[in-house]
Amino acid sequence: MENLIKALQIFLKYGNIDYPTHCEHDVLYVCVDPEKVLKEDKEKLEKLSFTPDMEISECFSSFKYGSA
């Protein structure tokens, strides 16, 4: 859980969204636009299992923290 909290703290730097997450098909999505995230933070997020989602352009996704 510690790594999930670290990732969420990084995402918080890019906005305090009212409904920032959702799960779908065992994937956790965080609705932060990857275009706004600094390269260094993207690298940290990748190590924490979050990558920019290719299907939903303004989100990051993770299979590690999904709903299953």
C-alpha positions in Angstrom: 0.0 0.0 0.0 3.0 2.3 0.6 3.7 2.5 -3.1 0.1 3.3 -4.0 0.2 6.2 -1.5 3.5 7.5 -2.9 1.9 7.5 -6.4 -1.2 9.3 -5.2 1.0 12.0 -3.6 2.7 12.5 -6.9 -0.6 12.8 -8.7 -1.8 15.3 -6.1 0.9 17.7 -7.3 -1.1 18.0 -10.5 -4.5 18.8 -9.1 -6.9 18.0 -6.3 -9.6 16.4 -8.4 -13.0 15.5 -6.7 -13.3 12.1 -8.3 -9.7 11.2 -9.3 -9.9 7.4 -9.7 -12.0 4.6 -11.1 -11.5 0.9 -11.7 -12.6 -1.0 -14.8 -11.7 -4.5 -15.8 -9.2 -4.9 -13.0 -7.4 -1.7 -13.9 -7.1 1.4 -11.6 -7.3 4.7 -13.5 -6.1 8.0 -12.1 -7.5 11.0 -14.0 -4.4 13.1 -14.3 -3.4 14.3 -17.8 0.0 12.8 -18.6 0.9 15.8 -20.7 1.0 17.9 -17.5 3.2 15.5 -15.6 6.9 16.2 -15.5 9.3 13.6 -17.0 10.9 12.9 -13.6 7.5 12.2 -12.0 6.5 10.0 -14.9 9.6 8.0 -14.3 8.8 7.7 -10.6 5.2 6.7 -11.4 6.3 4.0 -13.8 8.4 2.5 -11.1 5.3 2.6 -8.9 3.4 0.7 -11.7 1.5 3.6 -13.2 1.8 4.5 -16.9 0.0 6.9 -19.2 -3.0 5.1 -20.6 -3.1 4.6 -24.3 -6.9 4.3 -24.6 -7.9 7.1 -22.2 -5.8 10.0 -23.1 -6.0 12.0 -19.9 -5.4 9.2 -17.4 -2.7 7.0 -16.0 -3.5 3.3 -15.4 -2.1 0.4 -13.3 -2.9 -3.3 -13.4 -1.2 -3.7 -10.0 -3.8 -1.8 -8.0 -6.9 -2.8 -9.9 -10.1 -4.2 -8.4 -9.3 -7.9 -8.5 
